[in-house]
Amino acid sequence: MSQPAQVDPRGLRVNAGITAVVLALVLLTPAPVNGILLAIQVAVFAVSALVSLQLSPYAVFFTKVVRPRIGRPAELEDSRPPRFAQLVGLVFTSAALIAFLAGATTVGYVATVFALVAALLNASVGLCLGCELYLALRRLTPVRA
């Protein structure tokens, strides 16, 4: 069995910080600008969740710009929980985008706020709600023999 991919936890927090800024701008800007920003964030989540965390535009920014200035990490983390967290973010932001497009702006704003709170928690104190959900689901899943 191969080892799961490993990621720099500092990059995940930078990713969450950028996500928080984008989502805050979604809440503060008028349509159609907020819809465009939200669509960009949905695309970033899609790449992170469905393709690779390392290929996300925010991860590329961290790798090329931030990491050379701060050096290598002391340790790496399993990529599965944060990748699942990106999937959760994808679900919330996709729901928000669909709601905005359908004219259900209140639902769109609420879904965006949920995603923003999760991103802020990760960026500011390192609490990844999606990662915690992943670990809780793993504990509930029966072990295969």
MARGU-254387 format. One line per 8 residues: number of its first residue (from 0); their letters; for each residue x, y, z of N, C-alpha, C, O. Coordinates in pm, 1 decimal. Atoms other than C-alpha are relative to their C-alpha. Example, Ala and Ser with C-alpha at 12.3 -4.5 7.8 and 13.67 -1.06 7.14 Angstrom:
<nodes>
0) as) 89.0/-119.0/0.0/1230.0/-450.0/780.0/90.0/120.0/0.0/193.6/118.1/66.5  -82.0/-119.0/-6.0/1367.0/-106.0/714.0/-77.0/109.0/73.0/-26.1/219.8/89.9
</nodes>
This chain:
<nodes>
0) msqpaqvd) 84.9/-118.6/0.0/0.0/0.0/0.0/89.1/124.4/0.0/183.9/132.7/78.1  -83.7/-118.5/10.2/143.0/338.9/-96.8/-37.6/102.3/107.8/-149.2/103.4/159.9  20.5/-106.5/-96.5/181.5/632.5/138.2/-90.4/107.5/-60.2/-78.4/138.2/-178.8  80.4/-110.8/51.8/-80.3/908.9/106.4/89.4/121.8/-24.3/194.0/137.0/38.7  -74.6/-122.1/28.2/41.5/1237.7/-36.7/10.7/84.1/126.6/-78.3/82.5/211.6  -25.0/-85.8/-115.3/186.2/1479.9/216.0/-2.7/146.1/-44.3/34.8/177.8/-157.2  8.3/-142.1/31.1/130.9/1856.8/229.7/59.1/83.5/113.4/63.8/40.5/228.6  -53.3/-95.2/-96.6/287.6/2154.1/404.6/-118.2/66.8/70.2/-197.6/133.8/4.1
8) prglrvna) 114.8/-59.2/-68.9/40.3/2264.0/676.0/-2.6/152.3/-6.3/-109.4/212.6/3.7  -3.6/-146.0/11.8/156.5/2624.7/641.5/-66.2/43.9/-129.9/-131.5/148.1/-135.1  64.4/-29.4/127.5/43.1/2618.4/279.9/-150.4/-8.7/10.7/-222.5/68.3/-52.8  144.4/13.5/-18.6/-299.5/2502.5/389.5/-58.3/123.8/67.9/-168.8/167.2/35.7  48.6/-119.9/-68.9/-330.8/2802.2/620.3/5.0/122.1/-91.1/-83.3/207.6/-85.1  -5.6/-109.1/98.3/-217.6/3042.0/346.9/-118.1/-13.7/-96.2/-184.5/84.7/-128.7  113.6/28.7/87.5/-474.5/2876.9/118.0/-129.1/46.8/65.8/-211.4/112.4/2.0  121.3/-40.3/-72.2/-742.8/2930.2/384.2/-8.7/152.0/12.5/-117.9/208.5/5.6
16) gitavvla) -0.2/-145.5/-9.1/-638.0/3293.7/424.1/-43.4/65.5/-129.6/-123.3/159.2/-129.3  40.4/-54.7/130.2/-669.0/3364.2/53.7/-148.2/-27.4/-24.7/-221.2/59.4/-72.5  141.2/35.3/14.6/-1001.6/3180.8/47.3/-87.9/93.4/82.1/-192.3/138.2/35.0  77.9/-88.9/-86.5/-1125.1/3392.6/339.3/-12.0/139.6/-61.8/-118.7/200.8/-56.8  4.0/-131.8/63.7/-1032.5/3713.7/155.9/-97.3/-2.0/-118.6/-178.4/89.4/-134.1  88.8/9.1/116.4/-1210.3/3599.6/-161.7/-146.1/-7.1/44.5/-231.9/60.8/-11.9  138.6/14.4/-45.3/-1522.8/3495.9/29.3/-50.9/127.0/67.1/-168.7/160.6/54.0  40.2/-128.6/-58.7/-1527.6/3822.2/226.3/-33.2/99.0/-110.6/-129.1/175.3/-99.1
24) lvlltpap) 29.2/-87.8/113.8/-1511.5/4008.2/-104.9/-132.2/-36.9/-66.4/-204.0/50.5/-114.9  129.9/43.0/54.9/-1806.0/3798.4/-228.5/-112.8/65.6/79.6/-212.8/108.8/22.3  103.8/-58.7/-84.9/-2006.2/3929.9/67.3/-6.9/152.1/-11.3/-111.7/211.9/13.2  -7.7/-145.8/-0.2/-1893.7/4289.9/19.0/-21.2/65.6/-136.1/-45.9/186.0/-143.6  12.0/-58.9/133.2/-1917.5/4336.7/-357.1/-138.3/-27.6/-59.1/-202.4/-127.1/-25.4  132.4/19.5/61.5/-2232.7/4377.7/-565.1/6.2/-102.2/-113.4/113.2/-137.1/-163.2  10.2/85.9/118.3/-2355.0/4143.4/-835.2/32.3/85.6/-121.0/-0.5/204.2/-118.3  -43.1/136.5/24.5/-2220.8/4044.2/-1082.2/142.1/-29.4/46.9/190.6/-141.4/30.7
32) vngillai) -138.9/21.3/-44.3/-1872.1/4093.6/-932.5/7.1/-112.0/103.1/96.0/-196.9/96.6  -4.6/104.3/-102.6/-1953.5/3876.5/-631.8/-19.8/-139.3/-60.2/38.9/-236.5/-12.8  20.6/129.1/67.5/-2075.4/3598.8/-862.4/125.0/-48.1/-71.4/155.3/-167.4/-72.1  -124.4/35.5/68.3/-1753.8/3608.8/-1062.1/103.7/-47.9/101.7/170.3/-149.3/80.5  -94.2/41.2/-105.4/-1542.9/3593.7/-744.4/-36.8/-136.5/57.0/50.2/-220.3/80.5  45.2/128.1/-53.3/-1753.4/3307.6/-612.3/26.7/-113.0/-99.0/66.8/-222.2/-58.7  -28.0/101.7/102.1/-1720.2/3117.8/-941.0/148.9/-34.8/-2.5/185.4/-151.0/-20.3  -144.3/26.4/-6.2/-1341.2/3157.1/-919.6/32.2/-87.5/120.4/110.0/-182.3/109.9
40) qvavfavs) -26.3/81.3/-119.8/-1343.1/3020.4/-564.2/-52.0/-142.3/-17.1/12.8/-237.2/27.3  52.7/134.6/28.5/-1562.0/2727.3/-672.4/100.7/-76.8/-85.1/127.0/-194.2/-58.8  -98.8/65.9/87.1/-1306.5/2649.2/-945.3/125.1/-39.1/78.9/179.9/-147.5/58.4  -118.2/31.6/-82.2/-1018.0/2665.7/-694.6/-29.1/-120.9/88.3/53.0/-212.2/97.7  37.7/115.7/-81.6/-1201.5/2428.3/-459.8/-8.7/-127.0/-84.8/32.9/-234.0/-40.5  13.3/117.2/87.4/-1276.4/2195.3/-751.8/136.8/-58.5/-33.8/155.1/-180.1/-28.6  -135.5/49.2/30.2/-909.3/2171.9/-850.0/59.6/-66.8/123.4/114.6/-176.6/114.2  -57.5/54.1/-123.6/-802.7/2116.2/-488.3/-63.4/-132.7/40.3/6.5/-226.1/79.7
48) alvslqls) 71.7/118.7/-47.0/-1069.0/1856.8/-410.7/1.9/-114.4/-100.2/14.4/-230.9/-62.3  18.7/104.6/100.2/-1098.1/1671.4/-738.7/125.5/-34.5/-79.0/132.4/-141.5/-139.4  -123.3/25.2/75.6/-750.5/1699.9/-894.0/116.1/-20.2/95.9/165.7/-131.9/110.7  -114.5/7.4/-90.3/-475.8/1779.8/-642.3/10.7/128.4/80.6/-7.1/237.8/27.0  -24.2/-118.3/-82.0/-412.0/2013.1/-351.5/116.6/81.2/-54.1/112.3/204.2/-53.4  -121.4/-66.3/46.0/-70.8/2093.3/-498.0/-19.8/77.8/-130.0/59.3/167.1/-160.7  24.6/-68.7/127.2/-218.8/2207.6/-831.6/-96.0/117.4/12.9/-120.9/188.6/-84.5  87.3/-114.6/-23.1/-455.6/2459.8/-676.9/77.8/128.7/-23.8/195.6/136.7/10.9
56) pyavfftk) -71.0/-127.3/21.4/-370.6/2816.4/-780.6/57.6/59.2/129.0/166.1/117.4/127.0  -49.4/-53.1/-126.5/-334.8/2914.3/-413.4/121.6/-79.0/47.8/215.1/-21.5/103.5  -114.6/82.2/-38.0/-99.6/2621.5/-349.3/121.8/32.0/-86.4/234.7/33.4/-37.3  -110.5/-38.0/89.1/109.8/2716.6/-651.5/58.8/133.1/46.4/180.8/148.8/48.8  -47.1/-127.7/-54.0/130.9/3073.1/-514.5/85.4/-24.1/124.5/194.2/32.2/137.2  -75.9/29.2/-121.9/243.3/2936.5/-176.5/135.1/-62.0/-34.7/237.8/-20.5/18.9  -123.0/70.6/36.3/502.1/2705.6/-336.1/101.5/91.7/-67.7/220.9/83.9/-39.1  -90.5/-85.5/78.4/647.5/2968.7/-570.7/40.4/128.7/72.0/152.4/176.7/54.2
64) vvrprigr) -25.7/-132.1/-57.8/623.2/3286.0/-359.2/28.5/-4.9/150.2/125.5/55.0/196.5  -11.6/-3.1/-145.8/580.4/3214.0/12.4/104.6/-98.0/51.6/193.2/-59.1/127.6  -88.8/103.2/-54.9/764.8/2888.2/79.2/148.6/29.3/-20.1/226.8/1.9/71.1  -142.7/-31.8/12.7/1099.6/3003.4/-67.8/47.6/101.6/104.6/165.9/104.4/138.7  -36.3/-101.6/-98.3/1093.2/3288.9/185.3/-1.7/-52.2/143.1/64.3/4.7/230.1  11.4/50.7/-138.0/1005.9/3078.9/492.1/68.2/-134.5/20.2/78.5/-181.5/133.5  -72.0/126.1/-12.2/1192.7/2755.8/417.8/-90.7/-121.1/4.3/-213.2/-111.3/-3.0  72.1/127.0/-1.2/1094.6/2393.7/435.3/-74.4/-17.6/132.8/-33.7/37.2/235.2
72) paeledsr) 75.6/21.6/-124.4/836.8/2278.7/689.7/71.5/-98.3/93.2/149.9/-182.3/49.1  -55.0/94.4/-97.2/934.7/2098.4/1007.8/-61.0/-138.2/-20.7/6.4/-239.6/-2.7  67.7/127.6/26.4/681.3/1828.8/923.8/-110.1/20.5/-102.1/-155.7/132.4/-125.5  106.8/-0.7/99.3/423.0/1740.4/662.6/-122.6/-68.7/58.0/-113.6/-140.0/157.9  125.7/61.4/-42.4/59.5/1632.3/699.4/-57.5/-85.7/-111.7/-30.1/-63.7/-229.7  75.5/81.7/93.7/-152.7/1368.0/533.0/-94.0/91.6/-79.1/-161.6/175.9/-20.3  81.9/-88.6/83.9/-333.3/1532.7/240.2/-147.9/-38.5/-2.6/-230.7/41.0/-47.2  140.2/43.2/12.4/-656.4/1331.5/271.7/-98.8/87.2/78.0/-200.7/126.2/20.9
80) pprfaqlv) 96.6/-86.6/-68.8/-827.1/1538.2/546.7/-14.9/138.3/-64.1/-128.0/182.7/-83.5  21.9/-130.1/63.3/-753.7/1877.8/385.2/-63.4/-9.9/-138.6/-135.6/80.6/-180.3  63.2/15.1/131.1/-854.2/1745.7/45.6/-151.0/-19.4/16.3/-230.1/33.2/-62.0  142.1/14.9/-31.4/-1185.8/1635.7/195.5/-58.6/136.1/39.3/-170.3/169.4/-0.1  45.4/-133.2/-40.8/-1215.0/1982.5/352.5/-23.7/87.9/-122.3/-117.6/167.4/-124.2  19.3/-75.9/123.4/-1174.0/2132.6/5.4/-128.9/-44.1/-69.5/-197.6/37.3/-131.0  125.1/50.0/56.0/-1460.2/1909.9/-110.0/-119.4/61.1/73.4/-218.5/98.1/10.4  106.7/-64.1/-77.8/-1677.5/2045.5/172.0/-13.8/146.5/-42.2/-125.0/196.2/-60.1
88) glvftsaa) 3.1/-138.1/47.7/-1581.9/2398.1/66.4/-62.0/10.7/-137.7/-136.9/104.1/-166.4  58.6/4.2/134.3/-1670.6/2308.0/-290.9/-151.9/-12.4/7.6/-223.3/54.9/-66.7  144.7/19.3/-14.2/-2016.4/2191.8/-180.8/-67.3/130.3/45.6/-168.5/171.4/-11.2  61.8/-122.1/-51.3/-2088.7/2508.9/19.2/5.2/114.0/-101.7/-93.9/184.3/-121.3  -10.3/-111.8/95.0/-1958.9/2752.9/-241.6/-79.1/-27.7/-128.1/-132.3/64.8/-189.3  83.8/33.8/116.3/-2129.6/2564.8/-526.3/-146.7/26.0/31.4/-220.3/78.9/-51.9  138.1/-26.8/-41.1/-2456.4/2579.9/-332.5/-26.4/150.5/2.0/-132.9/195.8/-39.8  15.1/-145.2/-3.1/-2401.0/2952.4/-278.8/-10.6/56.1/-141.2/-95.9/140.6/-168.2
96) liaflaga) 2.3/-49.6/137.7/-2328.3/3012.1/-647.2/-132.1/-33.8/-68.4/-191.1/50.5/-136.0  128.3/40.2/58.7/-2634.5/2815.1/-756.6/-114.0/84.4/57.8/-203.9/127.1/-14.5  104.7/-81.2/-63.4/-2847.9/3003.6/-505.1/0.1/142.0/-54.8/-105.8/197.1/-84.7  -6.6/-136.1/56.3/-2723.2/3341.4/-629.5/-54.9/2.3/-142.3/-130.6/92.3/-178.9  46.4/4.6/138.9/-2786.1/3240.2/-990.5/-150.8/-20.8/-8.9/-215.1/25.3/-103.2  144.1/26.7/-1.0/-3137.1/3122.4/-899.2/-78.9/113.8/64.5/-201.8/108.9/69.5  69.0/-111.5/-62.3/-3215.3/3449.6/-723.4/-26.8/-16.6/147.9/-91.3/68.7/208.9  17.2/24.6/-143.7/-3211.1/3300.2/-372.9/120.6/58.6/74.1/203.5/-14.5/128.3
104) ttvgyvat) -120.3/-65.1/-52.7/-2962.4/3556.8/-245.0/24.6/-27.9/148.2/139.6/-39.0/190.5  -19.4/28.1/-143.0/-3024.7/3489.5/125.1/70.3/-134.3/18.1/164.1/-145.0/97.0  -64.5/131.8/-7.5/-2934.2/3122.2/78.8/145.0/10.7/-46.2/234.2/-48.8/14.2  -135.9/-18.8/50.1/-2630.1/3226.7/-123.2/89.8/65.2/103.1/203.7/22.7/122.5  -79.7/-67.6/-102.4/-2511.1/3462.7/148.5/26.3/-90.9/120.3/137.2/-92.0/173.7  -18.2/89.5/-115.0/-2566.3/3207.2/426.0/104.3/-107.5/-30.7/192.1/-133.7/51.5  -98.3/102.5/37.2/-2372.7/2935.6/242.1/140.5/60.2/-10.4/238.5/-3.4/28.2  -129.6/-67.7/9.4/-2093.2/3185.2/170.5/55.5/29.6/138.5/175.1/12.7/162.2
112) vfalvaal) -45.2/-28.4/-136.8/-2078.4/3287.5/538.0/50.4/-127.0/67.3/151.7/-122.8/137.2  -47.9/125.7/-58.7/-2048.0/2922.1/644.9/140.0/-33.4/-50.7/227.7/-70.1/27.4  -132.0/28.4/57.8/-1755.7/2873.2/406.5/103.5/100.2/50.5/217.8/63.0/76.8  -91.5/-102.6/-49.6/-1599.6/3201.6/520.1/41.8/-28.2/143.6/159.9/-16.9/176.7  -32.9/30.9/-139.8/-1619.0/3106.3/888.6/99.2/-116.8/7.1/195.2/-112.5/84.1  -91.8/114.9/1.4/-1451.3/2772.1/815.1/139.4/42.5/-46.2/239.4/0.8/12.2  -129.9/-46.4/50.1/-1175.0/2942.7/615.3/70.1/87.7/103.1/191.2/75.9/122.0  -60.0/-86.4/-102.7/-1119.0/3203.9/887.6/53.2/-80.2/117.8/160.8/-50.3/169.8
120) lnasvglc) -47.4/84.5/-109.7/-1092.8/2937.8/1157.4/130.6/-70.7/-37.2/222.5/-79.7/44.2  -120.6/69.0/45.0/-834.6/2749.0/953.6/116.5/98.1/-11.8/226.8/69.6/34.9  -107.0/-97.5/21.6/-635.0/3058.1/859.1/51.5/59.4/131.0/171.9/79.5/146.7  -39.5/-72.1/-120.9/-633.8/3217.5/1204.5/52.6/-89.5/111.8/151.5/-55.8/176.8  -42.3/85.3/-113.1/-604.1/2929.5/1451.9/34.5/-143.1/-41.5/65.7/-226.7/43.3  -37.1/133.3/47.5/-538.2/2625.4/1233.5/-104.9/-106.7/23.7/-74.3/-225.6/15.7  107.8/97.1/-19.7/-874.1/2461.4/1306.0/-69.3/-23.5/-133.1/-139.4/64.0/-184.0  59.3/36.7/128.4/-983.1/2284.5/989.4/-126.9/-81.1/26.8/-119.3/-199.0/61.3
128) lgcelyla) 126.5/67.9/-27.9/-1352.0/2198.1/1028.4/-23.2/-118.8/-93.8/-70.1/-224.0/-50.4  14.6/110.1/95.3/-1357.2/1985.6/712.2/91.1/-116.5/34.2/52.7/-232.3/17.5  -93.1/105.9/-41.4/-1051.6/1792.8/835.9/-56.6/-75.2/120.0/-49.1/-197.9/126.5  60.1/62.8/-118.5/-1224.6/1729.0/1168.8/-118.9/-87.2/-40.0/-138.0/-195.2/15.9  111.7/79.1/50.4/-1535.0/1608.7/982.1/51.8/-128.3/-65.5/-4.7/-235.8/-45.2  -61.6/116.6/64.2/-1315.1/1375.2/774.4/41.4/-102.5/106.0/11.8/-221.3/93.2  -47.3/91.6/-104.7/-1158.4/1227.3/1088.6/-116.7/-63.4/74.8/-110.8/-181.3/109.5  118.1/55.5/-67.3/-1499.4/1185.3/1256.1/-66.2/-106.8/-86.9/-106.5/-211.7/-36.6
136) lrrltpvr) 58.7/98.9/91.6/-1635.4/1006.0/948.0/87.0/-124.9/-7.7/34.5/-235.9/-15.6  -91.8/114.5/2.4/-1326.6/782.7/940.0/-18.6/-88.1/123.8/-14.1/-210.9/115.2  20.9/76.6/-124.8/-1387.0/682.4/1303.4/-130.3/-78.7/-5.3/-141.1/-184.6/56.6  129.6/67.5/10.4/-1745.8/586.6/1214.6/-1.6/-109.1/-106.1/-92.3/-192.2/-108.9  -6.4/97.5/108.1/-1640.6/380.1/913.0/59.1/-131.4/52.6/164.8/-130.2/115.7  -53.7/127.1/-45.5/-1595.2/7.7/985.8/133.1/-33.5/-69.1/152.5/-4.2/-187.0  -130.9/38.8/52.3/-1242.5/-125.1/939.2/-15.7/-125.6/-83.9/-81.5/-221.1/-42.6  3.6/118.2/86.4/-1199.7/-368.3/648.3/111.9/-95.3/40.6/222.1/-53.0/75.5
144) a) -99.8/101.1/-38.6/-1018.3/-692.6/722.4/102.4/-20.9/-108.3/193.4/-102.3/-92.3
</nodes>
